[in-house]
Amino acid sequence: MGMTTRKALRLAQHDYRSPGAYFVTVCASKRGCVFGTLHGDKVILGLAGQIVADHLCERIDRVGSVSVDVWIVMPDHVHAVLVLERDGRLLGPVIGSFKSATTREISRRCSSCSPPVWQRGYYDHVVRNDTDLDRVREYIVTNPLRSALRAVS
């Protein structure tokens, strides 16, 4: 049995230390609904989901030179636009720190949630201009509605 090669997820020619906006998706382990439930087009966060939301709102925004533009915690994944505001801040370590901190706190506070909380890696999209940013923001904000429509169709 040979080793499998993982597909490169990062944009090869992009410098991830450069300032800019990044659309990031981080999925729960095995796409399990550990963060909450969907009721119609509303997401009702459980304790694990509230911990994730708190980390997005409070902790990432406190990291120097990183801000959160828009975000949503879905039952089985998280979407966010992270803005790196100066050179030298790498996206990967910001996401890694977020995943580690939320896993520790969820493990400590949620008896029903056991590690692993997150899938390996994350998806990112380099936001290229204001039109792209508007499209990504719309996608994030309407994510619960699209999920609700998929569930009834």
Residue pairs with C-beta under 8 A, 6 or more apart in sequence:
9 121
9 122
9 123
9 124
10 16
10 124
11 124
11 126
14 126
16 90
16 91
16 92
17 84
17 87
17 88
17 89
17 90
18 84
18 87
19 83
19 84
19 85
19 86
19 87
20 83
20 84
20 126
20 127
21 69
21 81
21 82
21 83
21 127
21 133
21 136
22 81
22 82
22 83
22 84
22 91
22 124
22 125
22 126
22 127
23 79
23 80
23 81
23 124
23 125
23 127
23 136
23 139
23 140
24 78
24 79
24 80
24 81
24 82
24 91
24 95
24 122
24 123
24 124
24 125
25 77
25 78
25 79
25 122
25 123
25 124
26 77
26 78
26 95
26 98
26 99
26 118
26 119
26 122
26 123
27 76
27 77
27 118
27 119
27 122
27 123
28 34
28 35
28 76
28 77
28 117
28 118
28 119
29 115
29 116
29 117
29 118
29 119
30 119
31 76
31 77
31 119
32 76
33 75
33 76
34 46
34 48
34 49
34 75
34 76
34 106
34 113
34 117
35 45
35 46
35 48
35 49
35 52
35 73
35 74
35 75
35 76
35 78
36 43
36 44
36 45
36 46
36 48
36 49
36 73
36 74
36 75
37 43
37 44
37 46
37 75
38 44
38 74
38 75
38 144
38 147
38 148
38 151
40 148
41 144
41 145
41 147
41 148
42 144
43 49
43 72
43 73
43 74
43 75
43 144
45 52
45 53
45 73
46 110
47 106
47 109
47 110
47 113
48 106
48 110
48 113
48 117
49 73
49 75
51 102
51 105
51 106
51 109
51 110
52 73
52 78
52 102
52 106
53 71
53 73
55 98
55 101
55 102
55 105
56 68
56 71
56 73
56 78
56 80
56 98
57 68
57 71
59 98
59 101
60 66
60 67
60 68
60 80
60 82
60 94
60 98
61 67
61 68
63 94
63 97
64 89
65 84
65 85
65 86
65 89
66 82
66 83
66 84
66 85
66 89
66 94
67 82
67 83
67 85
68 80
68 81
68 82
68 83
69 80
69 81
69 82
69 83
69 133
69 137
70 80
70 81
70 136
70 137
70 140
70 141
71 78
71 79
71 80
71 81
71 140
72 78
72 79
72 80
72 140
72 141
72 143
72 144
74 143
74 144
74 147
79 139
79 140
79 143
80 140
81 127
81 133
81 136
81 137
81 140
82 91
82 94
84 91
84 94
91 124
95 122
99 117
99 118
99 122
102 117
102 118
103 115
103 116
103 117
103 118
106 113
106 117
107 113
107 114
107 115
107 117
125 136
127 133
127 136
